[in-house]
Amino acid sequence: MAELWQLSISEALEKLARREISAAELTRAHLDRIDAVEGRVRSFVTVTDRDALREAEQIDQMRAEGKPLGPLAGIPLALKDVLCTKGVRTTCSSRMLEGFVPPYDATVVTRLRQAGAISVGKTNMDEFAMGSSTENSAFFPTRNPWDLDRVPGGSSGGSAAAVAVGEAMGSLGSDTGGSVRQPGALTNTVALKPTYGRVSRFGLIAFASSLDQIGPFARSARDAAHLMNVIAGYDPLDSTSVNRPTPDYLAALTGDVKGMRIGVPKEYFVEGVEPGVKQAVEEAIQTFVGMGAEVGEVSLPHTRYGVAAYYIIAPAECSANLARYDGVKYGLSVRDGAQDLVEATSITRARGFGVEVKRRILLGTYALSAGYYDAYYLKAEKVRTLIKRDFDEAFKKYDLLIGPTSPTVAFKLNEKLSDPYAMYLNDVFTIPVNLAGNCAISIPGGFSEGLPVGLQLIGPSFGEETLLRAADAFEHVTDFHTRWPEMPSPKRAAKSRK
Amino acid sequence: MSIDRKTVDHVAMLARLALTEEEREHTQEQLSAILEHINVIAEADTSQVPATAHILPLENVMAADVPWKCCPVEELLANAPAREGEYFRVRAVLEE
C-alpha cells in the first residue's frame, strides 16, 4: 500500500471524510517523512511540527463534533518563506530577516487556514526570491530529490523539493520570472503561475511588484486545482488584486482536449535547449495531437528580448522595494561604528544582503539613475509592450501555447554560480509570461537521462481553467507525474487506522 | 557598455550599500558583463510603442472608507531593533 505521504490531496480528502485516516495521522506521516529525508534534501528553513500537530488534532476534533470543515481540512502543506505567517519566523532566506516574526498572515495564508489546511513549515528559497537554483539562500542550498548533487531550481526550490519528495502534499511559491515553474520543471511537480492579479499579493514580501505572483506546487493538476480554489480571488488588501469571480477550477477538469487549439512557439525550440528536453517536449506535443488537440506553429518574435527587459525591470523594482530594509523598523540593524544614519543604513544593508541581492539592487539603481533611465528602464517597458502583443496575437488563434519550461534539466550545484547571466538564461521561456501578466503551468512532461523535463503550457490572462484542463488530460494518458524520486524510506511509517 | 569605478561608487551610495574594495571591483566587472547582454534590447524597434509599466489597466484604486482594526502597537514594535516608548528609536537624522 502507498504510504500516507504519497497520497494525492484528492485521495487524502476522501479518506479523511470517510474517517479512514485522521488529520493527525496524515500530518504525522509528513513530519516523519521530513525527519527521514530532510537531512539530505533540506527543503525547510523552519519546520512547524508542534503547531501542525496541534492544528491537525483540532481538525479531527471538529470533525468528531460534526462541525463544518473547510475544503482542505487536514491537508499538510508547505509555504515558501517569502509569505508572512503570523508568529512564525519569515526570513526570505536572508540574514536581513533572520529573526523577523510577522505580526500578520499573508492573505493566501489566511485563506489556507480558513480552508483547514495545515502548514508543516516554511521552505528555503533564493534570498528574496532572486535566483534559479536556491543556492542564493543565505542559510544553505536545497538539493534536488531526483539527484542530490543537483539543484532543485529556484527561487521556490524548497517548496518544489518538499512536494517532490513527499514532505508536504502541496505548497505555495512565488513566481516573478519563473520561480514557481522552473523548480516545478526540475523536480517533476505541477507548478502554476496564475494570471497577475488572480491571487492576492498581500503579505508576500515584495521583490518586483509588477511581476510577482503567488502560485501552487502539487503532484497533479487536480491537486493544483484544489489549491487554486482556495487561494485565488479578490482581496481589497491588494490594490492590484482583480475583482472578478473565481471559477471552480476542479470543474474545469473534464479530461478532454479534443479540438483545443495549441500553438507551438518556434522561438522556444532554439539553440540552447538540450536535446533530451526538446525530445520529451516534442513527444508530449504528439500526445496532445493523439488526444485530438489541433496543434500548429506560432511565432513570439520578441522572445529574444525577454531576459534583457526582465533584468532591467525586475532589478529596478527590487531596488525600490528593498529600500525598506533600513535597520529601523525590523530586520538586521547595525548601529555600532557608524558615523551617522546614512552610514549605519549602508553597513546594515551591506551585511544583511547576499551577493545576488546586492547585484540586483545595484543593477536596478543604475538602470533608474539619472542619464540611464530612458536607455534602460523606459526602453525595457516598451519591449514589455511588444512581448505582451506577441502573446495577444498568438491567443487570437490558439487556446494555449506549449513548449519547454526550462532549456535544461536540473544542473549541478555550483555549475552556474560564477556566471550570473548563464543563471539568468534558465528563465528564458518563463520570463515573457511574467512580463505579459498572463498565466502558465509547468507539468511533468517526461524524463531525460533520469531527470525530469518540465512541459510548459501558457494560457491567456485568466486562462487557468484551460491550463488545468489540458494538464489533467495529459495526466490521464501519461504516468510521469506518478513517479517518485528514489530516496531512503522513512524511519517509521505512520500506519493508517482502519 | 562598461561601467567605470566612479559610477559604481555613485550607484552604491544611492543604493545605501557599504561595499568593500573587493566588492566594488567585482561589481564593476559583473555589471559591465550583464549590461553587455542586456544591451540587446537596443535592437528592438520601439519607436511607435508605448511603455507598459504595469500589466493591469488600473488607476487610483480606492479602498472603502471604513475603519478596521489595525495591528496593536506592541505587535508592530516587537520587531524593532531599538525603541523608546511607542516609537522606533533611530539615530538623529539631522546632526550638528
Boltz contact constraints between the chains, C-beta under 6 A:
constraints:
  - contact:
      token1: [A, 100]
      token2: [B, 79]
      max_distance: 6.0
  - contact:
      token1: [A, 103]
      token2: [B, 71]
      max_distance: 6.0
  - contact:
      token1: [A, 103]
      token2: [B, 75]
      max_distance: 6.0
  - contact:
      token1: [A, 103]
      token2: [B, 76]
      max_distance: 6.0
  - contact:
      token1: [A, 196]
      token2: [B, 55]
      max_distance: 6.0
  - contact:
      token1: [A, 197]
      token2: [B, 56]
      max_distance: 6.0
  - contact:
      token1: [A, 210]
      token2: [B, 54]
      max_distance: 6.0
  - contact:
      token1: [A, 239]
      token2: [B, 61]
      max_distance: 6.0
  - contact:
      token1: [A, 305]
      token2: [B, 41]
      max_distance: 6.0
  - contact:
      token1: [A, 305]
      token2: [B, 44]
      max_distance: 6.0
  - contact:
      token1: [A, 308]
      token2: [B, 38]
      max_distance: 6.0
  - contact:
      token1: [A, 308]
      token2: [B, 40]
      max_distance: 6.0
  - contact:
      token1: [A, 308]
      token2: [B, 41]
      max_distance: 6.0
  - contact:
      token1: [A, 309]
      token2: [B, 41]
      max_distance: 6.0
  - contact:
      token1: [A, 311]
      token2: [B, 38]
      max_distance: 6.0
  - contact:
      token1: [A, 328]
      token2: [B, 88]
      max_distance: 6.0
  - contact:
      token1: [A, 328]
      token2: [B, 90]
      max_distance: 6.0
  - contact:
      token1: [A, 329]
      token2: [B, 88]
      max_distance: 6.0
  - contact:
      token1: [A, 330]
      token2: [B, 79]
      max_distance: 6.0
  - contact:
      token1: [A, 333]
      token2: [B, 81]
      max_distance: 6.0
  - contact:
      token1: [A, 341]
      token2: [B, 91]
      max_distance: 6.0
  - contact:
      token1: [A, 341]
      token2: [B, 93]
      max_distance: 6.0
  - contact:
      token1: [A, 345]
      token2: [B, 16]
      max_distance: 6.0
  - contact:
      token1: [A, 346]
      token2: [B, 16]
      max_distance: 6.0
  - contact:
      token1: [A, 346]
      token2: [B, 18]
      max_distance: 6.0
  - contact:
      token1: [A, 347]
      token2: [B, 18]
      max_distance: 6.0
  - contact:
      token1: [A, 349]
      token2: [B, 16]
      max_distance: 6.0
  - contact:
      token1: [A, 349]
      token2: [B, 17]
      max_distance: 6.0
  - contact:
      token1: [A, 350]
      token2: [B, 17]
      max_distance: 6.0
  - contact:
      token1: [A, 350]
      token2: [B, 18]
      max_distance: 6.0
  - contact:
      token1: [A, 358]
      token2: [B, 17]
      max_distance: 6.0
  - contact:
      token1: [A, 361]
      token2: [B, 15]
      max_distance: 6.0
  - contact:
      token1: [A, 362]
      token2: [B, 11]
      max_distance: 6.0
  - contact:
      token1: [A, 362]
      token2: [B, 15]
      max_distance: 6.0
  - contact:
      token1: [A, 362]
      token2: [B, 27]
      max_distance: 6.0
  - contact:
      token1: [A, 365]
      token2: [B, 11]
      max_distance: 6.0
  - contact:
      token1: [A, 365]
      token2: [B, 14]
      max_distance: 6.0
  - contact:
      token1: [A, 365]
      token2: [B, 15]
      max_distance: 6.0
  - contact:
      token1: [A, 366]
      token2: [B, 11]
      max_distance: 6.0
  - contact:
      token1: [A, 378]
      token2: [B, 51]
      max_distance: 6.0
  - contact:
      token1: [A, 379]
      token2: [B, 41]
      max_distance: 6.0
  - contact:
      token1: [A, 381]
      token2: [B, 51]
      max_distance: 6.0
  - contact:
      token1: [A, 381]
      token2: [B, 52]
      max_distance: 6.0
  - contact:
      token1: [A, 381]
      token2: [B, 53]
      max_distance: 6.0
  - contact:
      token1: [A, 382]
      token2: [B, 46]
      max_distance: 6.0
  - contact:
      token1: [A, 382]
      token2: [B, 49]
      max_distance: 6.0
  - contact:
      token1: [A, 382]
      token2: [B, 51]
      max_distance: 6.0
  - contact:
      token1: [A, 383]
      token2: [B, 41]
      max_distance: 6.0
  - contact:
      token1: [A, 383]
      token2: [B, 44]
      max_distance: 6.0
  - contact:
      token1: [A, 384]
      token2: [B, 52]
      max_distance: 6.0
  - contact:
      token1: [A, 385]
      token2: [B, 49]
      max_distance: 6.0
  - contact:
      token1: [A, 385]
      token2: [B, 50]
      max_distance: 6.0
  - contact:
      token1: [A, 385]
      token2: [B, 52]
      max_distance: 6.0
  - contact:
      token1: [A, 421]
      token2: [B, 34]
      max_distance: 6.0
  - contact:
      token1: [A, 421]
      token2: [B, 37]
      max_distance: 6.0
  - contact:
      token1: [A, 437]
      token2: [B, 55]
      max_distance: 6.0
